[in-house]
Amino acid sequence: MEKTELKRRIGAFPLFAKLEEAQLDRLAERAEVLAFPRRSLFFSEDNSAQGLHVLLDGRVKLFKLGEDGKEQTIFVFGPGEPFCLCSSFSDGRLPANMGALEDSRVLFIRPEEYERLVREDPAILLTMMRVMSRRLKEAMDMIDSLSLKQVPSRLMAYFESRHQEGRITLDLSHRELAKIIGITPEALSRTLRKMTDDGDIRMEDGDIVLLRREGA
């Protein structure tokens, strides 16, 4: 990616939106762009990953593996989102694994350059804290759903957290969605059919329309 295009892309991300031209120039000059093919594992609990990572293109997931090999997806990240945040502020050890759902490109900023940016513009830290707070809330909601709710309620909670005016465009395969909810793809299909039959949702042009809300 050419430096001028990289600078344009970086400047459009909320995390760096308030940086001055000189800062964007230096960031585009010193940052690295890493490419990861679909289905590749590029970070794991056994590997360190110090520095800031921001997804440029594609889609990546954060997931844990159980002793039985069962996979639990925790977050799915899209373009413009920072990830591996805990490793940016610690020894680089990751609490989970990162894998590419699609061919992806990642902006990598080395720790010393990231520290320089933060010193020059503390607003970056505030933005980072907002991101981390949101993800902590999402993680707590997931724990609540997985431990206390039945499968239809888990799925409805997921839909309600992501809908736009009652409509959800699924940008994940059913297999990946099942990993987030903590069920098998077969159980997901059965649950979607039951929710449709019960009048909770409607499938429309590949989207899901919410007809009834939890607690409504």
N, C-alpha and C positions, 0 to 999 in steps of 0.2 A: 504494500500500500504506500503510495506517495505521501511525503510529509505534509503537503498542503491538504490532501484529502483527509489524512489522519487528524490534522489540526481541526478541520471542520467538524469531523465526527466527535472528537473529544469535547469541543466547545459546545456541542448540542446536548451533551449529557448533563442532567441536573447537578451531578456531583461537582462538575468543573465549570458550570455556567457563569460564575462570577469571576473567573480568572481573567487577568489582563492579557493583552496580546503577547507581551513578552513572555509571560508565564506559559501560555499555550504553545508558543514557538519552542521554548525550551523543553516542555513536556513531550511535544511531538518529536523532537530531535533525540531525546534520551530514552523515551519509552520503547519497549519491545513489543512486537506483535507475534504472538504464538499461535500456531495453527494446530487444531486437533480434529482428526476425522471422526465421523459418526461412530458411536459405540466404543470409543477409546476411553480408557481410564487414565486421567492425567494427574490426579492427586489421590492419595490414599492416606489412611491413618498411619501408615508406616513411613511416609515421605514428608519432608518438611516443605513449606511453601511460604516463606517470608516474603513480604512485599504486598502491594495492592494489585488486585486483579479486577478488571472491568470487562464484561463481555461486549465485544464489538458486533459480532454476527453469530447467528445460530441459537442454540438452546442447550443449557447444561443442567444437570441435576446433582443435588447433594443427597447422599443416601447412606444408610447403615446396612451392614450384613450381619445376620444372626448366626449363631453357631450351627444352625441347621441349614445355612445357606439362603434363608429367606431374606428378601430385600425389602427394606422400608424406605420409600422416598420421603425426604423431609421437605425440601424446597426444589422448585424448578425456576431457573433464572433465564430472563430474556435479555436482548440487547440493551446496553446502557446500565445494567445492574452490576454493582460491585459484589464480589464474593470472596471467600476465604478471609473474612474480616477479622475473625478471632486470631488468625495467624499473623495479621498485620500488627497486632499489639502485643504479641507474646513471642514464644520461642519458635514459632512456625509449625508446631505440631497441630495436626488437624484432628477434630473429633469425629470425622466421618470421611466419606469418599466422594470424589467429584468425577463425573463421567459426562461425555458428550452425547446428547440425544440426536444432534444433527452435526454436520460439518460446521465447526465453530472456529472463530478467531478471538483471541483474548488479548487485551491490552495489559501489559505487565509493567509495573512501576517499581523500581528497586527501593528498598527501605530508606536509603539515604536521600533519594530524590523525593520520596513521599514525605519524609520528615521536613525537608526544606519547604515543600509546598504548604504544609500545615502551618509552619512558622510564619510564612508570608501571608497566608490567608486562613485564619482560624475558622472561617465559615465552613471550610471543608469538613472539619471535625464535627461541627454541629449537624451538617447534613448526614455524616456518617452515623452519628448518634441516633438520628431519626430513623435511619434505615435499620440499625441494630435493634432499636426499640420495637419497630414494627415486626421484625422477624421473631423477636422474643415473644411478642403477643401471639403471633401465628403458631409458634412452637407450643405455647401453652394451650392454645385452642386445639391443636392436634392431639396433645396428650389427653385432654379432656374428652375429645371425641373417641379416641382409640380405647380409652379405659372405661368410659361411662356410658357411651351411646351405642344403640343398635345400628346396624349397617345403614338402613335408610336415613336415619338421622345424621350419621356421619357424612353421607353423600350430600344431603340437603345443606348441611352446614358448609361444606366445601363450595357448593354452588352459590349459596348466599354470600359468601365472602368474595366472590369473583364476578357477580352478575353486573351487567350494565342495563339499567331499566328493565330488569326482569329477564334478560337474555344472556346466555353464556355461550360463547364460541369456544368450543374445545380445541385447544392447540396441542393436545396430547393424544397419544394412542390410548385405547381402552386398557391396554396392558400397563402403561405407565400410570394412568389414573387409578387403576386397581392397587398399584403399589403405594400410592399416596393414601388411599383409604384404608389399606391394610387388609385387603381381601384378594381372592383369586379373580382372574378375568371372567370366569364363568359365573361367579357370585355377583360380580358387577353387572353383567348382562341380565341376570335374573332380577336384580334389584331395580335396574332401569325399567324393565318391562312392568314390574309390579307398581312402581311409582307412576308410570304412564297409565296403567289400568285404573289406579286409585285416583287419578285426576290431579296428582301433585305436579307433574311436568308434562310438557308436550315436545316432541321432536319436530323440528321445523327447519328444512334446508340445511341439515347438519348441525344446527344450533339446538340448544336446550332452552325452552321457555318455562319459567317458573309460574305455575298456576296457583300454588299455595305455599305459604311461608311457614317455617318453624315458629311456633308460638303465636301465630296469627289466629 
